[in-house]
Amino acid sequence: MREKAADRAQSGVSPYLVGVMAWVVPGLGHLWLGRRQKGLIFLVALVGMFACGLWLRGRIFPFQLAEPLVALMAFADLGMGLPYLIAKTLGVAGGEVVAITYDYGNAFIIVAGLLNMLVVLDAFDIALGRK
Amino acid sequence: MTTHLGLMIVFALFVSVVFAVLMRDDLRDQLRLFGRLFAGFVAGGIAIGWLLYPLPF
């Protein structure tokens, strides 16, 4: 595994590019670096968690700097990359405040975004040869 | 499925999987850590729920 990462690092792939790929599609950074098992699990688990959040009528929060907590939640949501943009584009990100599962859905969406940020950092470290 | 306990278990499942795969490289170690995290999240959630139960708010 370490050799694969070192090979990728030496092949001139920028760790920043790997980080961007990992952010856009959860797990893609690890897949690109040859860590297929990890990449596939991240892809399925994080996209599944995000989809569960939407199914539970959770909301993708808008950036409202006047409301610091809402802005923080919006920042966490943004961690999901492409699924976030697709949900926004399809108009399924509005949530339903009166739904009994609304808060659960928000928790799923927010935590999926935060976990993907950790996955991005992990892919970045691997690309640098630190792991 | 959409009970509080059911959703807590699904949530714990997702989070445990991601943390286990993130923190361990070997499959056996990943499974072991997943089991520990999942059991800890579920048991901890139930325990905290029971502790909070008598509170009036």
N, CA and C atoms of all chains as a GROMACS GRO file, in nm:
protein
  564
    1MET      N    1   0.082  -0.121   0.000
    1MET     CA    2   0.000   0.000   0.000
    1MET      C    3   0.086   0.126   0.000
    2ARG      N    4   0.186   0.125   0.090
    2ARG     CA    5   0.274   0.241   0.100
    2ARG      C    6   0.348   0.264  -0.032
    3GLU      N    7   0.388   0.152  -0.096
    3GLU     CA    8   0.458   0.165  -0.223
    3GLU      C    9   0.368   0.226  -0.329
    4LYS      N   10   0.239   0.183  -0.330
    4LYS     CA   11   0.145   0.238  -0.427
    4LYS      C   12   0.132   0.389  -0.411
    5ALA      N   13   0.119   0.432  -0.286
    5ALA     CA   14   0.104   0.576  -0.261
    5ALA      C   15   0.229   0.650  -0.304
    6ALA      N   16   0.344   0.590  -0.270
    6ALA     CA   17   0.470   0.655  -0.308
    6ALA      C   18   0.481   0.662  -0.460
    7ASP      N   19   0.437   0.554  -0.527
    7ASP     CA   20   0.441   0.554  -0.673
    7ASP      C   21   0.357   0.667  -0.730
    8ARG      N   22   0.237   0.681  -0.674
    8ARG     CA   23   0.148   0.787  -0.723
    8ARG      C   24   0.211   0.925  -0.699
    9ALA      N   25   0.269   0.941  -0.578
    9ALA     CA   26   0.328   1.070  -0.544
    9ALA      C   27   0.442   1.102  -0.641
   10GLN      N   28   0.518   0.998  -0.675
   10GLN     CA   29   0.632   1.021  -0.763
   10GLN      C   30   0.587   1.041  -0.908
   11SER      N   31   0.465   0.993  -0.940
   11SER     CA   32   0.420   1.006  -1.078
   11SER      C   33   0.375   1.149  -1.110
   12GLY      N   34   0.383   1.237  -1.013
   12GLY     CA   35   0.356   1.377  -1.039
   12GLY      C   36   0.213   1.419  -1.014
   13VAL      N   37   0.132   1.332  -0.954
   13VAL     CA   38  -0.006   1.370  -0.922
   13VAL      C   39  -0.003   1.463  -0.801
   14SER      N   40  -0.059   1.579  -0.818
   14SER     CA   41  -0.057   1.676  -0.709
   14SER      C   42  -0.148   1.629  -0.596
   15PRO      N   43  -0.099   1.635  -0.472
   15PRO     CA   44  -0.185   1.600  -0.358
   15PRO      C   45  -0.309   1.689  -0.352
   16TYR      N   46  -0.295   1.811  -0.400
   16TYR     CA   47  -0.411   1.902  -0.400
   16TYR      C   48  -0.518   1.855  -0.498
   17LEU      N   49  -0.472   1.803  -0.613
   17LEU     CA   50  -0.566   1.748  -0.711
   17LEU      C   51  -0.638   1.626  -0.652
   18VAL      N   52  -0.561   1.543  -0.582
   18VAL     CA   53  -0.622   1.426  -0.516
   18VAL      C   54  -0.725   1.472  -0.413
   19GLY      N   55  -0.690   1.577  -0.339
   19GLY     CA   56  -0.784   1.632  -0.240
   19GLY      C   57  -0.912   1.682  -0.304
   20VAL      N   58  -0.898   1.749  -0.417
   20VAL     CA   59  -1.017   1.799  -0.487
   20VAL      C   60  -1.102   1.683  -0.538
   21MET      N   61  -1.035   1.582  -0.594
   21MET     CA   62  -1.110   1.464  -0.642
   21MET      C   63  -1.184   1.397  -0.528
   22ALA      N   64  -1.115   1.385  -0.414
   22ALA     CA   65  -1.176   1.320  -0.297
   22ALA      C   66  -1.296   1.400  -0.247
   23TRP      N   67  -1.288   1.531  -0.261
   23TRP     CA   68  -1.401   1.615  -0.217
   23TRP      C   69  -1.518   1.604  -0.315
   24VAL      N   70  -1.487   1.610  -0.446
   24VAL     CA   71  -1.594   1.610  -0.546
   24VAL      C   72  -1.673   1.480  -0.540
   25VAL      N   73  -1.603   1.367  -0.544
   25VAL     CA   74  -1.671   1.237  -0.534
   25VAL      C   75  -1.613   1.163  -0.413
   26PRO      N   76  -1.691   1.145  -0.308
   26PRO     CA   77  -1.638   1.078  -0.188
   26PRO      C   78  -1.576   0.942  -0.224
   27GLY      N   79  -1.452   0.924  -0.182
   27GLY     CA   80  -1.382   0.797  -0.208
   27GLY      C   81  -1.297   0.797  -0.333
   28LEU      N   82  -1.318   0.895  -0.422
   28LEU     CA   83  -1.244   0.895  -0.549
   28LEU      C   84  -1.094   0.915  -0.528
   29GLY      N   85  -1.058   0.994  -0.427
   29GLY     CA   86  -0.917   1.015  -0.398
   29GLY      C   87  -0.847   0.884  -0.364
   30HIS      N   88  -0.910   0.804  -0.279
   30HIS     CA   89  -0.852   0.674  -0.242
   30HIS      C   90  -0.849   0.579  -0.362
   31LEU      N   91  -0.956   0.581  -0.442
   31LEU     CA   92  -0.958   0.496  -0.562
   31LEU      C   93  -0.844   0.534  -0.655
   32TRP      N   94  -0.823   0.662  -0.674
   32TRP     CA   95  -0.716   0.710  -0.761
   32TRP      C   96  -0.579   0.668  -0.710
   33LEU      N   97  -0.565   0.663  -0.577
   33LEU     CA   98  -0.436   0.627  -0.517
   33LEU      C   99  -0.417   0.476  -0.504
   34GLY      N  100  -0.512   0.400  -0.559
   34GLY     CA  101  -0.498   0.255  -0.561
   34GLY      C  102  -0.554   0.185  -0.438
   35ARG      N  103  -0.621   0.259  -0.351
   35ARG     CA  104  -0.679   0.197  -0.231
   35ARG      C  105  -0.828   0.171  -0.258
   36ARG      N  106  -0.849   0.068  -0.337
   36ARG     CA  107  -0.984   0.041  -0.389
   36ARG      C  108  -1.085   0.009  -0.281
   37GLN      N  109  -1.043  -0.076  -0.187
   37GLN     CA  110  -1.138  -0.118  -0.082
   37GLN      C  111  -1.186   0.003  -0.002
   38LYS      N  112  -1.092   0.087   0.039
   38LYS     CA  113  -1.129   0.205   0.116
   38LYS      C  114  -1.216   0.299   0.033
   39GLY      N  115  -1.174   0.323  -0.090
   39GLY     CA  116  -1.247   0.416  -0.176
   39GLY      C  117  -1.391   0.373  -0.198
   40LEU      N  118  -1.410   0.243  -0.226
   40LEU     CA  119  -1.547   0.195  -0.251
   40LEU      C  120  -1.633   0.205  -0.126
   41ILE      N  121  -1.574   0.171  -0.012
   41ILE     CA  122  -1.652   0.179   0.112
   41ILE      C  123  -1.689   0.324   0.143
   42PHE      N  124  -1.595   0.416   0.124
   42PHE     CA  125  -1.627   0.558   0.148
   42PHE      C  126  -1.737   0.604   0.053
   43LEU      N  127  -1.726   0.563  -0.073
   43LEU     CA  128  -1.826   0.604  -0.173
   43LEU      C  129  -1.965   0.557  -0.132
   44VAL      N  130  -1.975   0.430  -0.099
   44VAL     CA  131  -2.107   0.373  -0.065
   44VAL      C  132  -2.159   0.431   0.066
   45ALA      N  133  -2.072   0.434   0.168
   45ALA     CA  134  -2.117   0.476   0.301
   45ALA      C  135  -2.154   0.624   0.304
   46LEU      N  136  -2.070   0.709   0.247
   46LEU     CA  137  -2.096   0.853   0.257
   46LEU      C  138  -2.211   0.898   0.168
   47VAL      N  139  -2.214   0.846   0.046
   47VAL     CA  140  -2.327   0.881  -0.042
   47VAL      C  141  -2.457   0.823   0.016
   48GLY      N  142  -2.448   0.702   0.071
   48GLY     CA  143  -2.565   0.641   0.133
   48GLY      C  144  -2.614   0.722   0.252
   49MET      N  145  -2.522   0.770   0.332
   49MET     CA  146  -2.560   0.849   0.450
   49MET      C  147  -2.624   0.981   0.407
   50PHE      N  148  -2.567   1.042   0.305
   50PHE     CA  149  -2.621   1.168   0.253
   50PHE      C  150  -2.762   1.145   0.196
   51ALA      N  151  -2.777   1.036   0.119
   51ALA     CA  152  -2.907   1.004   0.059
   51ALA      C  153  -3.011   0.975   0.168
   52CYS      N  154  -2.967   0.906   0.273
   52CYS     CA  155  -3.057   0.880   0.387
   52CYS      C  156  -3.106   1.012   0.447
   53GLY      N  157  -3.014   1.105   0.460
   53GLY     CA  158  -3.050   1.236   0.516
   53GLY      C  159  -3.154   1.306   0.432
   54LEU      N  160  -3.138   1.299   0.301
   54LEU     CA  161  -3.238   1.362   0.212
   54LEU      C  162  -3.371   1.288   0.220
   55TRP      N  163  -3.364   1.154   0.226
   55TRP     CA  164  -3.485   1.073   0.236
   55TRP      C  165  -3.561   1.104   0.366
   56LEU      N  166  -3.485   1.138   0.471
   56LEU     CA  167  -3.548   1.171   0.599
   56LEU      C  168  -3.597   1.316   0.602
   57ARG      N  169  -3.599   1.381   0.487
   57ARG     CA  170  -3.650   1.518   0.471
   57ARG      C  171  -3.557   1.622   0.534
   58GLY      N  172  -3.428   1.587   0.542
   58GLY     CA  173  -3.332   1.684   0.593
   58GLY      C  174  -3.309   1.794   0.491
   59ARG      N  175  -3.242   1.898   0.536
   59ARG     CA  176  -3.224   2.016   0.454
   59ARG      C  177  -3.076   2.045   0.433
   60ILE      N  178  -3.043   2.096   0.314
   60ILE     CA  179  -2.908   2.150   0.293
   60ILE      C  180  -2.917   2.298   0.324
   61PHE      N  181  -2.843   2.340   0.425
   61PHE     CA  182  -2.859   2.476   0.477
   61PHE      C  183  -2.794   2.580   0.387
   62PRO      N  184  -2.856   2.697   0.376
   62PRO     CA  185  -2.797   2.806   0.297
   62PRO      C  186  -2.689   2.879   0.379
   63PHE      N  187  -2.599   2.945   0.311
   63PHE     CA  188  -2.497   3.023   0.380
   63PHE      C  189  -2.557   3.155   0.428
   64GLN      N  190  -2.591   3.159   0.555
   64GLN     CA  191  -2.644   3.283   0.614
   64GLN      C  192  -2.547   3.325   0.724
   65LEU      N  193  -2.462   3.420   0.690
   65LEU     CA  194  -2.359   3.459   0.786
   65LEU      C  195  -2.418   3.529   0.907
   66ALA      N  196  -2.539   3.582   0.893
   66ALA     CA  197  -2.605   3.645   1.007
   66ALA      C  198  -2.644   3.541   1.112
   67GLU      N  199  -2.656   3.415   1.069
   67GLU     CA  200  -2.688   3.305   1.161
   67GLU      C  201  -2.568   3.211   1.164
   68PRO      N  202  -2.477   3.231   1.261
   68PRO     CA  203  -2.352   3.155   1.261
   68PRO      C  204  -2.371   3.003   1.261
   69LEU      N  205  -2.469   2.953   1.336
   69LEU     CA  206  -2.487   2.808   1.341
   69LEU      C  207  -2.535   2.754   1.206
   70VAL      N  208  -2.623   2.831   1.140
   70VAL     CA  209  -2.671   2.789   1.007
   70VAL      C  210  -2.554   2.790   0.908
   71ALA      N  211  -2.468   2.893   0.920
   71ALA     CA  212  -2.352   2.900   0.830
   71ALA      C  213  -2.258   2.782   0.853
   72LEU      N  214  -2.240   2.744   0.981
   72LEU     CA  215  -2.154   2.628   1.009
   72LEU      C  216  -2.214   2.500   0.951
   73MET      N  217  -2.345   2.484   0.964
   73MET     CA  218  -2.409   2.365   0.909
   73MET      C  219  -2.399   2.365   0.756
   74ALA      N  220  -2.411   2.484   0.695
   74ALA     CA  221  -2.398   2.494   0.550
   74ALA      C  222  -2.257   2.454   0.508
   75PHE      N  223  -2.157   2.496   0.586
   75PHE     CA  224  -2.018   2.460   0.556
   75PHE      C  225  -1.998   2.308   0.566
   76ALA      N  226  -2.058   2.248   0.668
   76ALA     CA  227  -2.047   2.102   0.684
   76ALA      C  228  -2.116   2.030   0.567
   77ASP      N  229  -2.232   2.079   0.526
   77ASP     CA  230  -2.304   2.018   0.413
   77ASP      C  231  -2.218   2.020   0.286
   78LEU      N  232  -2.147   2.130   0.269
   78LEU     CA  233  -2.066   2.150   0.148
   78LEU      C  234  -1.958   2.043   0.134
   79GLY      N  235  -1.924   1.978   0.244
   79GLY     CA  236  -1.821   1.874   0.240
   79GLY      C  237  -1.853   1.757   0.150
   80MET      N  238  -1.977   1.744   0.108
   80MET     CA  239  -2.015   1.629   0.026
   80MET      C  240  -1.985   1.645  -0.123
   81GLY      N  241  -1.947   1.764  -0.166
   81GLY     CA  242  -1.905   1.781  -0.305
   81GLY      C  243  -2.016   1.762  -0.407
   82LEU      N  244  -1.994   1.670  -0.501
   82LEU     CA  245  -2.088   1.652  -0.612
   82LEU      C  246  -2.229   1.612  -0.568
   83PRO      N  247  -2.246   1.516  -0.476
   83PRO     CA  248  -2.382   1.485  -0.431
   83PRO      C  249  -2.455   1.608  -0.377
   84TYR      N  250  -2.381   1.696  -0.310
   84TYR     CA  251  -2.438   1.821  -0.259
   84TYR      C  252  -2.490   1.905  -0.375
   85LEU      N  253  -2.407   1.920  -0.479
   85LEU     CA  254  -2.447   2.002  -0.594
   85LEU      C  255  -2.564   1.939  -0.669
   86ILE      N  256  -2.563   1.806  -0.682
   86ILE     CA  257  -2.673   1.738  -0.750
   86ILE      C  258  -2.804   1.757  -0.672
   87ALA      N  259  -2.796   1.741  -0.542
   87ALA     CA  260  -2.918   1.758  -0.460
   87ALA      C  261  -2.972   1.900  -0.473
   88LYS      N  262  -2.880   1.997  -0.473
   88LYS     CA  263  -2.921   2.138  -0.489
   88LYS      C  264  -2.986   2.159  -0.625
   89THR      N  265  -2.922   2.103  -0.730
   89THR     CA  266  -2.971   2.122  -0.866
   89THR      C  267  -3.108   2.057  -0.885
   90LEU      N  268  -3.126   1.938  -0.828
   90LEU     CA  269  -3.253   1.867  -0.844
   90LEU      C  270  -3.364   1.924  -0.755
   91GLY      N  271  -3.327   2.014  -0.667
   91GLY     CA  272  -3.428   2.076  -0.582
   91GLY      C  273  -3.480   1.985  -0.471
   92VAL      N  274  -3.398   1.888  -0.430
   92VAL     CA  275  -3.441   1.799  -0.323
   92VAL      C  276  -3.374   1.833  -0.190
   93ALA      N  277  -3.314   1.952  -0.186
   93ALA     CA  278  -3.235   1.987  -0.069
   93ALA      C  279  -3.308   2.081   0.025
   94GLY      N  280  -3.435   2.105  -0.002
   94GLY     CA  281  -3.508   2.205   0.077
   94GLY      C  282  -3.550   2.158   0.214
   95GLY      N  283  -3.560   2.027   0.231
   95GLY     CA  284  -3.604   1.973   0.360
   95GLY      C  285  -3.752   2.000   0.385
   96GLU      N  286  -3.800   1.945   0.495
   96GLU     CA  287  -3.940   1.965   0.531
   96GLU      C  288  -3.946   1.980   0.682
   97VAL      N  289  -3.952   2.106   0.725
   97VAL     CA  290  -3.937   2.136   0.868
   97VAL      C  291  -4.041   2.064   0.954
   98VAL      N  292  -4.160   2.042   0.898
   98VAL     CA  293  -4.266   1.980   0.978
   98VAL      C  294  -4.254   1.828   0.982
   99ALA      N  295  -4.165   1.771   0.902
   99ALA     CA  296  -4.150   1.625   0.903
   99ALA      C  297  -4.090   1.581   1.036
  100ILE      N  298  -4.138   1.469   1.086
  100ILE     CA  299  -4.091   1.422   1.218
  100ILE      C  300  -3.943   1.381   1.213
  101THR      N  301  -3.896   1.350   1.093
  101THR     CA  302  -3.756   1.305   1.079
  101THR      C  303  -3.662   1.418   1.035
  102TYR      N  304  -3.711   1.541   1.033
  102TYR     CA  305  -3.633   1.655   0.980
  102TYR      C  306  -3.496   1.668   1.048
  103ASP      N  307  -3.496   1.666   1.181
  103ASP     CA  308  -3.369   1.685   1.254
  103ASP      C  309  -3.274   1.566   1.233
  104TYR      N  310  -3.332   1.446   1.225
  104TYR     CA  311  -3.248   1.329   1.199
  104TYR      C  312  -3.182   1.343   1.061
  105GLY      N  313  -3.262   1.384   0.963
  105GLY     CA  314  -3.210   1.402   0.828
  105GLY      C  315  -3.096   1.503   0.825
  106ASN      N  316  -3.114   1.614   0.899
  106ASN     CA  317  -3.008   1.715   0.905
  106ASN      C  318  -2.880   1.655   0.964
  107ALA      N  319  -2.896   1.576   1.069
  107ALA     CA  320  -2.778   1.515   1.132
  107ALA      C  321  -2.706   1.424   1.033
  108PHE      N  322  -2.780   1.345   0.958
  108PHE     CA  323  -2.718   1.256   0.859
  108PHE      C  324  -2.641   1.337   0.753
  109ILE      N  325  -2.704   1.443   0.701
  109ILE     CA  326  -2.642   1.521   0.593
  109ILE      C  327  -2.517   1.593   0.644
  110ILE      N  328  -2.528   1.655   0.761
  110ILE     CA  329  -2.416   1.731   0.816
  110ILE      C  330  -2.298   1.637   0.846
  111VAL      N  331  -2.326   1.526   0.911
  111VAL     CA  332  -2.216   1.436   0.950
  111VAL      C  333  -2.154   1.370   0.826
  112ALA      N  334  -2.235   1.342   0.723
  112ALA     CA  335  -2.177   1.288   0.598
  112ALA      C  336  -2.076   1.388   0.540
  113GLY      N  337  -2.111   1.515   0.540
  113GLY     CA  338  -2.019   1.618   0.489
  113GLY      C  339  -1.892   1.627   0.572
  114LEU      N  340  -1.908   1.622   0.705
  114LEU     CA  341  -1.789   1.632   0.792
  114LEU      C  342  -1.700   1.509   0.777
  115LEU      N  343  -1.762   1.392   0.766
  115LEU     CA  344  -1.681   1.270   0.748
  115LEU      C  345  -1.606   1.276   0.615
  116ASN      N  346  -1.669   1.329   0.511
  116ASN     CA  347  -1.598   1.338   0.383
  116ASN      C  348  -1.480   1.434   0.392
  117MET      N  349  -1.491   1.535   0.477
  117MET     CA  350  -1.375   1.623   0.495
  117MET      C  351  -1.258   1.545   0.555
  118LEU      N  352  -1.287   1.455   0.650
  118LEU     CA  353  -1.181   1.371   0.706
  118LEU      C  354  -1.121   1.279   0.599
  119VAL      N  355  -1.210   1.226   0.513
  119VAL     CA  356  -1.165   1.138   0.406
  119VAL      C  357  -1.075   1.215   0.308
  120VAL      N  358  -1.110   1.340   0.281
  120VAL     CA  359  -1.028   1.425   0.193
  120VAL      C  360  -0.889   1.443   0.254
  121LEU      N  361  -0.884   1.473   0.384
  121LEU     CA  362  -0.754   1.492   0.450
  121LEU      C  363  -0.672   1.363   0.448
  122ASP      N  364  -0.739   1.249   0.465
  122ASP     CA  365  -0.669   1.120   0.461
  122ASP      C  366  -0.609   1.097   0.322
  123ALA      N  367  -0.689   1.123   0.217
  123ALA     CA  368  -0.639   1.105   0.080
  123ALA      C  369  -0.521   1.200   0.054
  124PHE      N  370  -0.531   1.321   0.103
  124PHE     CA  371  -0.423   1.420   0.087
  124PHE      C  372  -0.294   1.369   0.153
  125ASP      N  373  -0.307   1.316   0.275
  125ASP     CA  374  -0.190   1.263   0.346
  125ASP      C  375  -0.128   1.145   0.271
  126ILE      N  376  -0.214   1.058   0.218
  126ILE     CA  377  -0.162   0.942   0.143
  126ILE      C  378  -0.087   0.990   0.019
  127ALA      N  379  -0.145   1.089  -0.050
  127ALA     CA  380  -0.081   1.141  -0.172
  127ALA      C  381   0.054   1.206  -0.141
  128LEU      N  382   0.066   1.262  -0.020
  128LEU     CA  383   0.193   1.323   0.020
  128LEU      C  384   0.296   1.218   0.062
  129GLY      N  385   0.248   1.092   0.081
  129GLY     CA  386   0.337   0.985   0.125
  129GLY      C  387   0.352   0.977   0.275
  130ARG      N  388   0.265   1.046   0.349
  130ARG     CA  389   0.273   1.043   0.495
  130ARG      C  390   0.216   0.914   0.553
  131LYS      N  391   0.128   0.847   0.476
  131LYS     CA  392   0.062   0.726   0.530
  131LYS      C  393   0.090   0.607   0.439
  132MET      N  394  -3.849   0.154   1.124
  132MET     CA  395  -3.721   0.204   1.069
  132MET      C  396  -3.697   0.349   1.106
  133THR      N  397  -3.801   0.430   1.103
  133THR     CA  398  -3.780   0.572   1.133
  133THR      C  399  -3.806   0.602   1.281
  134THR      N  400  -3.788   0.501   1.366
  134THR     CA  401  -3.794   0.530   1.510
  134THR      C  402  -3.661   0.592   1.551
  135HIS      N  403  -3.662   0.654   1.667
  135HIS     CA  404  -3.540   0.716   1.716
  135HIS      C  405  -3.427   0.612   1.729
  136LEU      N  406  -3.463   0.496   1.788
  136LEU     CA  407  -3.361   0.391   1.806
  136LEU      C  408  -3.312   0.338   1.671
  137GLY      N  409  -3.405   0.313   1.579
  137GLY     CA  410  -3.368   0.261   1.447
  137GLY      C  411  -3.275   0.355   1.373
  138LEU      N  412  -3.308   0.484   1.376
  138LEU     CA  413  -3.223   0.581   1.306
  138LEU      C  414  -3.089   0.598   1.376
  139MET      N  415  -3.088   0.586   1.507
  139MET     CA  416  -2.962   0.594   1.581
  139MET      C  417  -2.871   0.478   1.542
  140ILE      N  418  -2.930   0.360   1.523
  140ILE     CA  419  -2.851   0.243   1.484
  140ILE      C  420  -2.797   0.260   1.342
  141VAL      N  421  -2.880   0.310   1.249
  141VAL     CA  422  -2.833   0.332   1.112
  141VAL      C  423  -2.721   0.437   1.110
  142PHE      N  424  -2.739   0.543   1.189
  142PHE     CA  425  -2.638   0.649   1.198
  142PHE      C  426  -2.507   0.591   1.252
  143ALA      N  427  -2.518   0.512   1.359
  143ALA     CA  428  -2.398   0.451   1.420
  143ALA      C  429  -2.329   0.359   1.320
  144LEU      N  430  -2.408   0.289   1.240
  144LEU     CA  431  -2.352   0.198   1.139
  144LEU      C  432  -2.266   0.275   1.038
  145PHE      N  433  -2.321   0.381   0.982
  145PHE     CA  434  -2.248   0.460   0.883
  145PHE      C  435  -2.119   0.519   0.943
  146VAL      N  436  -2.133   0.581   1.059
  146VAL     CA  437  -2.018   0.649   1.120
  146VAL      C  438  -1.909   0.547   1.158
  147SER      N  439  -1.951   0.433   1.212
  147SER     CA  440  -1.855   0.330   1.252
  147SER      C  441  -1.780   0.275   1.131
  148VAL      N  442  -1.852   0.251   1.021
  148VAL     CA  443  -1.787   0.200   0.900
  148VAL      C  444  -1.680   0.298   0.852
  149VAL      N  445  -1.717   0.425   0.842
  149VAL     CA  446  -1.622   0.524   0.788
  149VAL      C  447  -1.501   0.539   0.880
  150PHE      N  448  -1.524   0.549   1.011
  150PHE     CA  449  -1.410   0.564   1.102
  150PHE      C  450  -1.319   0.440   1.101
  151ALA      N  451  -1.380   0.323   1.099
  151ALA     CA  452  -1.300   0.199   1.100
  151ALA      C  453  -1.212   0.190   0.976
  152VAL      N  454  -1.270   0.221   0.860
  152VAL     CA  455  -1.193   0.212   0.735
  152VAL      C  456  -1.088   0.323   0.726
  153LEU      N  457  -1.123   0.437   0.785
  153LEU     CA  458  -1.030   0.550   0.783
  153LEU      C  459  -0.908   0.525   0.873
  154MET      N  460  -0.932   0.461   0.986
  154MET     CA  461  -0.826   0.452   1.088
  154MET      C  462  -0.744   0.324   1.083
  155ARG      N  463  -0.792   0.223   1.010
  155ARG     CA  464  -0.718   0.096   1.003
  155ARG      C  465  -0.700   0.056   0.857
  156ASP      N  466  -0.588  -0.012   0.829
  156ASP     CA  467  -0.561  -0.055   0.691
  156ASP      C  468  -0.595  -0.202   0.668
  157ASP      N  469  -0.572  -0.284   0.768
  157ASP     CA  470  -0.597  -0.428   0.754
  157ASP      C  471  -0.746  -0.459   0.774
  158LEU      N  472  -0.799  -0.550   0.691
  158LEU     CA  473  -0.943  -0.581   0.697
  158LEU      C  474  -0.986  -0.630   0.834
  159ARG      N  475  -0.904  -0.718   0.893
  159ARG     CA  476  -0.939  -0.773   1.025
  159ARG      C  477  -0.942  -0.662   1.131
  160ASP      N  478  -0.844  -0.574   1.125
  160ASP     CA  479  -0.841  -0.462   1.220
  160ASP      C  480  -0.962  -0.370   1.198
  161GLN      N  481  -0.997  -0.351   1.071
  161GLN     CA  482  -1.113  -0.266   1.040
  161GLN      C  483  -1.240  -0.325   1.099
  162LEU      N  484  -1.257  -0.457   1.082
  162LEU     CA  485  -1.377  -0.522   1.134
  162LEU      C  486  -1.382  -0.513   1.287
  163ARG      N  487  -1.266  -0.532   1.348
  163ARG     CA  488  -1.260  -0.526   1.495
  163ARG      C  489  -1.296  -0.386   1.545
  164LEU      N  490  -1.237  -0.285   1.481
  164LEU     CA  491  -1.265  -0.148   1.523
  164LEU      C  492  -1.411  -0.111   1.494
  165PHE      N  493  -1.461  -0.157   1.379
  165PHE     CA  494  -1.602  -0.131   1.347
  165PHE      C  495  -1.693  -0.187   1.456
  166GLY      N  496  -1.668  -0.312   1.496
  166GLY     CA  497  -1.750  -0.375   1.600
  166GLY      C  498  -1.746  -0.297   1.729
  167ARG      N  499  -1.627  -0.255   1.767
  167ARG     CA  500  -1.613  -0.180   1.892
  167ARG      C  501  -1.685  -0.046   1.885
  168LEU      N  502  -1.664   0.026   1.775
  168LEU     CA  503  -1.727   0.158   1.761
  168LEU      C  504  -1.879   0.146   1.756
  169PHE      N  505  -1.926   0.051   1.676
  169PHE     CA  506  -2.071   0.035   1.660
  169PHE      C  507  -2.136  -0.001   1.794
  170ALA      N  508  -2.077  -0.099   1.862
  170ALA     CA  509  -2.132  -0.140   1.993
  170ALA      C  510  -2.126  -0.022   2.091
  171GLY      N  511  -2.016   0.052   2.087
  171GLY     CA  512  -2.001   0.166   2.178
  171GLY      C  513  -2.102   0.274   2.151
  172PHE      N  514  -2.125   0.305   2.023
  172PHE     CA  515  -2.222   0.410   1.988
  172PHE      C  516  -2.363   0.369   2.032
  173VAL      N  517  -2.400   0.245   2.000
  173VAL     CA  518  -2.537   0.202   2.030
  173VAL      C  519  -2.557   0.190   2.182
  174ALA      N  520  -2.462   0.121   2.248
  174ALA     CA  521  -2.475   0.103   2.394
  174ALA      C  522  -2.468   0.239   2.464
  175GLY      N  523  -2.377   0.326   2.418
  175GLY     CA  524  -2.364   0.459   2.477
  175GLY      C  525  -2.490   0.541   2.459
  176GLY      N  526  -2.549   0.533   2.339
  176GLY     CA  527  -2.672   0.608   2.312
  176GLY      C  528  -2.786   0.562   2.402
  177ILE      N  529  -2.797   0.431   2.418
  177ILE     CA  530  -2.904   0.377   2.503
  177ILE      C  531  -2.879   0.416   2.650
  178ALA      N  532  -2.754   0.405   2.693
  178ALA     CA  533  -2.720   0.439   2.832
  178ALA      C  534  -2.748   0.587   2.860
  179ILE      N  535  -2.708   0.674   2.769
  179ILE     CA  536  -2.732   0.818   2.789
  179ILE      C  537  -2.882   0.846   2.787
  180GLY      N  538  -2.955   0.774   2.699
  180GLY     CA  539  -3.100   0.790   2.695
  180GLY      C  540  -3.165   0.755   2.828
  181TRP      N  541  -3.118   0.646   2.889
  181TRP     CA  542  -3.173   0.608   3.019
  181TRP      C  543  -3.137   0.709   3.126
  182LEU      N  544  -3.014   0.762   3.120
  182LEU     CA  545  -2.974   0.861   3.220
  182LEU      C  546  -3.055   0.989   3.208
  183LEU      N  547  -3.091   1.025   3.085
  183LEU     CA  548  -3.166   1.150   3.063
  183LEU      C  549  -3.316   1.132   3.090
  184TYR      N  550  -3.361   1.007   3.095
  184TYR     CA  551  -3.504   0.979   3.104
  184TYR      C  552  -3.573   1.050   3.222
  185PRO      N  553  -3.512   1.052   3.343
  185PRO     CA  554  -3.583   1.116   3.457
  185PRO      C  555  -3.587   1.268   3.449
  186LEU      N  556  -3.508   1.328   3.362
  186LEU     CA  557  -3.504   1.474   3.359
  186LEU      C  558  -3.639   1.531   3.312
  187PRO      N  559  -3.682   1.640   3.373
  187PRO     CA  560  -3.814   1.695   3.340
  187PRO      C  561  -3.818   1.778   3.211
  188PHE      N  562  -3.705   1.802   3.146
  188PHE     CA  563  -3.706   1.884   3.025
  188PHE      C  564  -3.645   1.808   2.908
   0.00000   0.00000   0.00000
